[in-house]
């Protein structure tokens, strides 16, 4: 026997069927496989991670969709924008004396007839979209192309011609198919399965014609998840899903005439929204989007060098305003690392004041470009009266379509949001405008966004770095730190080259997650300083002290240190002194 038994890349369903047959052949009944894997996923895990197959798997995006083939292995990176509930399907059934499986497919690969021997299983449906505001440099370079797809077609043809195990290498283009899935109703109970399931001829078609109608700029994907605890996947999390890309022209595009059945696929026709049957998924963090960056230990001497170079760059971007650059650096390193009651510990929203429409045309564009170069997910909101009155900032549930209609603020962890208030003029807010200002205020103060489910509202935790540009202190979006912006130069900063950019991206993604503590000696120093500050200024409150402690953590970690030193605490106090002087 020569050659590998499975082609995980070009014929993943063959591997699924073959491993299923072996498991059943060893005496296990298919009913034991509900919620469990019979060895197929382990096979793919080994291929991807132990045999370095991951780099060979094409990433599904608007560039690759034109040539990637249905029924092949693909990767999709995206944010979970909506959870469409569960779907019941016939996972295994008896065809004569043989057990067959429909797992990881939309339709049955064989005529099922009305076999009494059936196992009904369920899977979860996730509607995923490319990460909102994703910077172009985060896209992995895909060195595969149409050549890859023609190679896989050729390989499959060769396999089909050889005298192989028919279960392992069934040609996907010549199989009978039958829609077998019925959806879960709104009340959570399964819809009834049809009494008899007739098979209909269908073909998977070629990808060139299958996916002609997909959105070429923003490719969503319907991901079907198997055997996974519900808590592992949450709304707005960013994941990489690896599985089988399917396309079947027999899938219903419009809602079924039977109104009792809730079709979670309404508005998600298969020729516009590809289906991915997931074998393996992994949650992605900001650093997973770095391309070509070396994986280094964040050692203090190395971090210090990168910090100095990045600080010089930010100072140049901000017209030589060193104080603003210091606060900008701390702001870019901030993240929510704990929640105590209603307090999101670690956030540091920043309000740069003293900006006009004219200065925004210079610095707004420059800062925006710098963020796009440095951060993986960036967004900006033009806070005009018209925008506030018309925009949908918070997501809303549409029960008729059974879909969550996304809002501008449905963002994943680690996103950066710039709010430009310099265009705001006096006028009247309508009810939507008032609601939007409340949503922005809640995001800034508590790092939460209220989702509207019509009959009730639900607060969803967020972790979004918030920067506000305004003429005076913003009344709409209250920030943790208000810094009057005082540039001394209008000269444009030089465009950084690739090498320092990669180091800065690595730095911003890595040091923000460093652990931090304050030793007992420094605790006494900090406490004494807070008491003295309170005696000198009775207006100081717990929010101010909380901000100082957040800044202390950020200053320490910005130098790659995990313990607060006296030098760094003094830098915090000096930055606050300079800021208060400007506020006078």
N, C-alpha and C positions, 0 to 999 in steps of 0.2 A: 504494500500500500504506500504510494508516494504522494507527496504534496500535503499541504495543510488541510484539515477536514472542513474548516469554515473560512468564508471570506467575510469578516465582520464589517468591512468597509463597503463593499459593493453589493453584498447580499445578506444584510443583517437578519432579515426574516427567515432566511434559510437556516441560519444558526439557531434562531429561536425554535423553529419547528423541529430541527434535528435534536436539540437538547431536550425538548419536550418528549419526543418519541423515546429517547433513551431513558428518561426518568419514568415514564409510564411502563416501558419494557422491563424496568427493574422491579416492577410489582407495586409501585405507588399509585394510588387512585387520584385522578385529577382534582377531586374535591379538596384534597389536602393542599392544593396549590393556591387556594384563595388567600390573598394577602401575603403570599410567600413566593419566593422565586425558586425555580427548580434547577438553577445552575446557569441559566442564560446570562443573567446580569453579571455573575462572577466571571464568565467568559469575556464579556466586554470590558470589565474592569481590568482584567489581566492584559488584554490587548492594548487598552488605552494607556495604562499607567506602568505596567511592568515591561511591556514590549515596545514602549514609546510610540504607540500608534496615534496618540492625541494630535500630534502635529500634522498627521495626514488627513485628519477629518476636516472638511471644508466648513467655514463659518457661514451660516445662512444670513445674508443681508441683501440689500437692494442690488449690489454689484454681482453677487454670485447666483441669485435666484434664476437668472436667465439660462444658466448652464447646468446647475446641480440637478441630479436625477431623482425622481420619486423612488421610494423604497430603498434609498441608500442612507448611510450613516451621516448625520450632520450635527453641527453645534449651533446653538442659538443663544446669544447673550441679550438679556432684556430685563425690564422691570415688570413685576406682577402688577398690572393695572386693575384687574378685576378677577374675582373668583366666581366662576359660573356654577358652582355646586358640583354634584356628583352625577355620573352617568352609569346606568346599568347596561351590561352587554353579556352576550353568551361567551364566556371565557373558554369553555371546552365543551365538546359534544362528540357523540359517537357516530361515525360514518361507517356503517356496516359493523365490522369487528374492530375497526381502528378508532382510537381517540384522536381528535384533532384539536388544535387551539386557535383562537382568534385574538389572543393577547397581542398587544402592540400593533393592531390593525384597525381600520375603520369599518371594514366589511369582511365577511367571511371569505376565506380563500377557496372554500369548497362548498358545493351545494349541501345545505343542511337538512332540507326536507322538514319533516316534523318529528325528528328524533326525540324519543322520551328521555334519553340519557343526555342531559344538559347540565352544565354548571353555570349559574348566573353570578357574575362578579361585578365589582364596581371600580370606577376610576374617577379621579378628580379632574376638572377642567379649569385651566388657568388661561386668561387672556393676557398675553404679554406684549410689550411694546419696547422698541429701542429706548435706552435710558434717556429721559428728557434732558435736553441741553448738553448732550455728550459732545465733547471737543473732538475735532477730526483726528488729532494725533493719537487718540486712544484706540482707533480702529486697528486691529491686527493686520499686518500685511499678509495678503493671501497670495502665495506664490503658485497656487494651483489655478487652473482655469478650464476653458473648454477642452483642453487636451486631457485633463483628468477625467472629465465626464465621458469622453469618447473611449478612454482606456477602460473605464469601469464597464461600459456597454460591451466592449470587445471581450473583456474578461468574462462577463456573464455569458456571452454567446459561446465562448470556448467551453465554459463549465457545463452549459446546457447540452453541448454536443457530445461531451464525454459520457462514458457509461458510469454515471454517478448514482448515489442514493437519491431516489426521486424526492424523498421528503426534505433532503438537505438543499437541493438545488432546483426547486420548482421554478420555472421561468415565470416571473411576476406578470409578464405581459399577456399570458395566455390562460389566466385562471378565471374560473367563474366567480362572481361575487354576489353578495346578498346583503342588503342593509339589515343589520340585526339590532341596532342600538335603540333603546327607548329611554327617554330622559326622566330624571327625577322631577316630581311635581313640586310646585311652590311650597306645599305643606310638608315637604320632606319625605313623603312616601313614594316608593317606586311606581312608575307607570306600569300598567299591565303589559306583559310580553304578548305578542301575537300568538294565536293558537298554532298557526303554521307559518313557517317562514319559507316562502318560495325563493328560489335562486333566480337572479336576473343576470343576463350576460352584461359584463362591463369591462372596460379596460383601463389600466392605469394611465395610458397615454404617454406622450413624451412631454418632458418638462417645458420644452420650447413653447408648446401650445397650452399646456396646463395652466401656467402661471402668468399668462399675458396681461391679466387685469390687475395684478397686485400693485400696491402703491410703491412706486420706484424710489420715493424719497424717504418713506417711513414704513418699514416692513413689520407689521404686527405678526403674531404667531399664536395659534391655539395649541397649548401644550397639554398633553394628557399624561397625568401622573399616576403611577401604580405603587401600591405597597409602601406608602409613606405616611408616617404620623402627621396629623393635621398641623401640629404646632411647628413643624419644621419649615413650613412655607407661609409667609405672611405678606399681606398687601404692601406694596411699595418696596419689597426686598428686591435686590438685583441678583439674578442667578445666571449661571451657564447651564443650559440643558443639552444633554447629548442623547440622541435617539434617532428613530427612523422618521424620515420625511415622507409623508404619504399624500397622495392625490388620487381621488376616485371620483369620476364624473357621475357616478350613481348616487353620491351623497345628496340629500335634498338641499336645494338652495333657498327655497321659500318655505314659509310655515306650512305645516301639514294641515289638511282640512279638519282633522280631529282636534277641536279646540281644547279637549281635556288634557292633551299632551303639551307640557311646557317644553318648547324647543329652545334649549340654551344657545343653539347655533343661529338663531334669527339674526340677520344682519351680518353674519360671518360666513358668506359663501366660500366654498373650498377653492374657487378660482381666484379669490382675493386674499384670503387668509390661510396660509399654509398650516397643515397639521403636523405636529411633532409628537411622536409617541416616545416618552422619555425612559431611558434605561438608567441614566445616572444624572444627578444634578448637584451642583455645588454653589454655595452662596459666595458672591464676589464682594470684596471690599475695594476701597479706593485704590489701594496699591496694586490690585490685580489688573488695573487698566493701564499701568505703566508699560511702555514699549521700549525694549532695549536698555532699560535702566539696570545697572548692576545691583545684585542683591548684596548689600553690605550690612555690616554691624553698625548701628548708629553710635560709633565711638566718639567721645567728646571732641577730640582734636580734629577729626574729620568733619563732624557736624559744625564745629566753630568756623572752619574755613568756608564751608558752603553757606552758612548763615551770613557771614560777612559779605560774600559776593551777592547773595540775594538781597540783603539789606541795601547795598549800594544800588542795585537795579531798581528796587522799589523807591528809593530816594530820588533817583533820576526820573522815574515815571511820575512822581509826585512833585515835580518842579523844585527839587532840592529842599523839600520840607522834611527834615530829619525826624521831627517829633511825630508827624503824621505817618511817616514810614515805619517808625517803631510800633505804633498802635496798629497799623495795617498788618504788619508781620504777625503780631499776637492774634489779631482777628482771624488771619488765614490759618492759624494753628489751632484755633478753638474747636471744641466738639463737646457734645453732651456725653459726659462719662458716668453720670449718676443722676437719679431723680429722688429728691427728698420732699415728700408731700407734693406741693405744686411747683417746687423749684427745680429747674433744669440746671444741674451743677456743671459748669465748664463752658457754657455758652458765653460769647463776647460779641454782641452785635455792636456795630460802629456807625455813628452818624457824623459824617464830615460836613461841617457847616461853612457858610461864607461863599457858597458857590452860586453863580448866576447862570442864566441861559448861555451867555457868551463864554464864560470860563468852562462850562460843561462841554461846549463844542470842542474845546481843546483837551481838557483833562478827562472828561467822561469817556471819550473815544479811546484815549490812550490807556486808561485804567482797565476798560472793558477788554481791550486787546491783550493786555498783560494777564488778566485772569484767564482768558481763553487759552493762552500759551502755557499757563501754569497748572490750571485746575481741570479735572476730568469732566465735571458737570457744572455749567454756569448758566444763569438766567438773568434777565433784566426786565423790570416792569416800569413803563413810563406812567408815573402817577398823575395823570390828568383827570379832570372832572369827568370827561367823556368816558375815559377808560374805566374809572371806578363805577360809573353808573351802568356800563354795558358788560363788563368782564365777568366770567365765571371763575372765581378764585378757588372756591371749595368744591370738591366733587359732590354730585347729587345722584341719588338712585332713581332710575326710570323703571318703574315696575311694569309698565306696558311692554317695554323691550327686554325687561329683566336684565338690565345692564347698569353698571355704575358709569355715569357720564363724567369723564375726568375734568378736574379743575386745574388752573395754572399752578396751584400750590400742592398738587399731588406729586411730591418729589421724593426721591430716595435719600437715604442717609448720606451725608457728605456732600450735598449740593450747596452751591453758592448762589445767593440771590441778591442782585443789586436793585434798589428802588430809587428811581430818579424823581425827586419831588420838586425840582426847579421849574418845571413847566406848569405847576398847579396854580390855577387862578381862582378867585372867589366865585361862588355860584352855589347852586342847590343840589344836594345829593338826593337821589331817589332812594327807595327802600333797598334796592340792590346795592347801591353805593354805600349806604350806611352799613349793610351787612358785610360788604367787602372791607371796609375800614376796620370793623370789629375782628374780622378774620386775620388781617395783617397784624393788628395789635396783639391778638392772642398768640400768633406765631412768634412775634418778637419777645413777648414777656414770658411765655410759658413753653415755647417750642412744641405747640400742639396745633392741629388743624381740625376744625369741626366739620365732619362729613354729614351731609343732609340726607337722611333716609326717609324723608317726607313725614313719617309718623313719629319719628324721634331723631335726635342728633347724637352723633357719637364722636368723641374726641380721639383723634389718632396722634400718637407721639411722633414728633418730627426731630430731625437734627440738621438744620439748614443754617449756614453762615449768612447773616443778614447785614448788608451794607446800605446805608441810606445817604444819598446826596441831597442837601437842601440849603436854602439861603439862610434861614434861622433854624433854631432847634426844631426838629420835626414833632408836630403834635399828633400826627396820624400813626407813625411807627416809632414808639419810644424805644430808644437804644440804651444799652448798658453803658456805653462810653460816647460822650459828645466831644469831638475835637474840632475847633475852628481851624480851617485849612488855610495855611499861609505860604503859598509857593513863592519862591524868589526868582524863578526862571521859567520862561515859556519854551525853552529849547527842547526839542524832541529827544527822548532817550534813544540810544542805539538799539536796533533789533538784536536780541541775543541769539547766539549761534546754538546749534543742537546740543553740544556737549554740556555747557553750563545749564541749559534748560532741563536736560534729563536729570542732572544732579539736583536741581531745585525742586523738580516734581517729586523725585524720590524723597527729598528732605521733608517737604510739606506733607506727603502721604505717610511718612514713617514716624517722625518725632512726635506728631500729635497723639500717637497711641502709647507713648512711653509711660511707664508707671511713675508715680511721684509721691513723696512723703516729706514731712517736715520733722526734723529731729527735735529731741526734747529741749536742747539749748536754744535752737532757733525759735521754737514755739514760745519760749519765755520772752525772747526779743520781740517777736511779732505781737504778742499780747500787750507788752509794755507800750509799744508804739501805737497800737490801736487805742489804748486807754488815753495816752497823751494827746492823740489826734482828736478824740472825742471831747477832751477838756478844752482844747484850743478852739474847737468848732462844734457847738451844740447841734448844728444842723445835720451832722453826719449820722447816718443810721446803719442798720444791719445790711441794707443793700450795698452801701459803699464799702463796708468791710468785706462783704462777700466778693465784690468786684476785685478788691485788692488781692484777696487770696487766690482768685482765679488768675489774675495777672501774674502773681508770684509763681504759680504752677507753670504758666505759659512761658514766662521768661526763663525759668530753669530748663524746661524741656527744649526751648529754642536753642539752648547751648548743648543739648544732649545730656543734661544732668538729671538725675532722678531724685536728688535731695536738694532742698532749698539752702543756698549759701547766703551768708551775710551780704556779699557783693551783689548778688542778684536781687535780694530784698531791697537794698539801697537803690538799685536801678528802678525798681517799681515805684518807690517813694519819689524819686527824682522825676520820673515820667509824669506822675500825678501832679507834682508841683508845677512843672512846665505847662501842663494842660490847664490847671486851675488859673494860672497867670493869664493864659489866653482867654479864658472864659470871663475874666474880669472886664 
